[in-house]
Amino acid sequence: MAVIPATTTDPTAGLPPAQAAQLKKAAHDFEAMAINELLKPMFDTVDTSGGPFGGGAAEQTWRPMMVEAMAKQMEQAGGLGLSQPVLESLVRAQAARGDINRGSNE
C-alpha cells in the first residue's frame, strides 16, 4: 500500500484572509463533526449507572453535548488529520466553480 504524504503548503495562500479563514473553519468543523460521529457509538455502550453521576435521564440529555465538546477538543489537539485534505478539497471545489478570488483584497 502506498502512503501519500501530507502536503505542507497552505492551500489558501493567496486567498483573501476572510475567505481563507472561512474555508479553514469549515474544514476544522467538518473534522470535529466526524470525530463526534466516531465517538457517539462508543459512549452509547457505556453503562453509567454506577458512575459518579448515576446515569439517568439528565445524563442521557447532556451526553451528546459532552461528546461534541470532546470531539472539538480532540480536533483542536490535532484530530485525525482530516482537516488538511478537506481544506484542499474545498479550495479545489471552489476554484472549479470560480469562487476563488486569489490575489484579491476582498
C-alpha positions in Angstrom: 0.0 0.0 0.0 1.4 3.4 -1.0 1.5 6.1 1.6 0.5 9.6 0.3 2.5 12.3 2.1 0.6 15.2 3.7 1.1 18.5 2.0 2.9 21.1 4.0 1.9 24.1 1.9 -1.2 26.2 2.7 -3.8 25.7 0.0 -5.4 29.0 0.9 -2.2 31.0 0.2 -3.1 34.0 -2.0 -6.8 34.0 -1.0 -8.4 36.9 0.8 -8.0 36.5 4.5 -11.7 36.3 5.2 -12.2 33.6 2.5 -9.2 31.6 3.8 -10.5 31.8 7.4 -14.0 30.7 6.3 -12.6 27.7 4.4 -10.2 26.7 7.3 -13.1 26.9 9.8 -15.3 24.7 7.6 -12.5 22.1 7.3 -11.9 22.1 11.1 -15.7 22.0 11.8 -16.0 19.0 9.5 -13.2 17.1 11.3 -14.8 17.8 14.7 -18.1 16.6 13.4 -16.5 13.4 12.0 -14.8 12.7 15.3 -18.1 13.3 17.1 -19.8 10.7 14.9 -17.0 8.2 15.7 -17.3 8.8 19.4 -21.1 8.5 19.7 -21.4 4.7 19.4 -18.6 4.3 22.0 -20.5 6.4 24.6 -23.8 4.8 23.7 -22.4 1.5 25.1 -21.1 2.8 28.4 -23.1 1.8 31.5 -23.2 4.9 33.6 -25.5 3.7 36.3 -22.5 3.1 38.7 -20.7 6.2 37.7 -20.3 9.5 39.6 -23.5 11.0 38.1 -25.6 7.8 38.5 -26.9 7.7 34.9 -30.5 8.6 34.4 -32.4 10.9 32.0 -30.4 14.0 32.8 -27.1 12.3 32.0 -28.5 11.0 28.7 -29.7 14.5 27.9 -26.3 16.0 28.4 -24.2 13.2 27.0 -24.4 14.4 23.3 -23.1 17.8 24.3 -20.3 16.3 26.3 -19.3 14.1 23.3 -19.4 17.1 21.0 -17.2 19.1 23.3 -14.7 16.2 23.5 -14.7 15.9 19.7 -14.0 19.6 19.3 -11.1 19.4 21.9 -9.7 16.3 20.1 -9.8 18.2 16.8 -8.1 21.3 18.3 -5.4 19.0 19.7 -4.6 17.7 16.2 -7.5 15.4 15.5 -7.3 12.6 12.9 -5.6 14.7 10.2 -8.8 15.2 8.2 -8.9 19.0 8.1 -5.9 19.4 5.7 -7.2 17.2 3.0 -10.8 18.6 3.5 -9.4 22.1 3.2 -7.5 21.2 0.0 -10.7 19.7 -1.5 -12.7 22.8 -0.5 -10.2 25.0 -2.2 -10.2 22.8 -5.4 -14.0 22.7 -5.4 -14.3 26.5 -5.1 -11.7 27.0 -7.7 -13.5 24.7 -10.1 -16.7 26.7 -9.5 -14.9 30.0 -10.0 -15.5 31.1 -6.4 -11.8 31.7 -5.6 -10.5 35.2 -5.6 -6.7 34.7 -5.5 -4.7 37.9 -5.1 -7.8 40.0 -4.3 -8.0 42.1 -1.2 -11.7 41.4 -0.6 
